[in-house]
Amino acid sequence: MSTWADKSWSHFDRTSFEEVHAGVLDFLPSLPARILDVGAGTGRDARALSRLGYEVTAVEPSPLLYQEASSREGPHVEWRQDELPQLKQLEHRRFDFVLVSAVWMYVEPLSRPAAMKRLYRLLDDNSVLVLTTRPELRTDDPRAFWEASDSEVMRTAKAAGLIPVRERSDVDSLGRGIVWKTFVFRQGR
């Protein structure tokens, strides 16, 4: 595994799903339910959701993280190597809860409208999309990283047919001095 992936693995698995996503746990659907974790990284969130009894599909574009996370022992998670904006391997699938955590700033701005529309189409009736991002640019990450302002996220979501139901800011649980923005959306009617 690369140095960046090694560092990511040790960082992300130091905190729990419940700690990182405490502000949206009340949106988790009743069991049984299907959950999609887009940009699943180390699989921390996908494994935690599977342990809670959900049917979880995890999507990760990085070959290194995908290979390592999908080979780990633990609760059953269906792994797919795919990425936004298309998520081609999820054709005709719908989910009760879609989590896009710490991913949006890696989606090229010109691809974001198509990505948001694709996420909309993955939602089942009465389900939610939880999207976390950080608005400020970052220079210590070797991957491409683009600004993701709150207004751009809201504008793109609205254009895709999503309506906001919660918006909050949280300090990074890993103590990195980052402020994360969490948006919760439902399909518009």
Helices and strands as residue ranges (DSSP letters): H 3-12, H 17-20, G 22-27, E 34-38, H 44-51, E 55-59, H 63-71, E 78-80, G 88-90, E 95-101, G 104-106, G 109-111, H 112-122, E 123-133, H 150-160, E 162-171, E 179-187
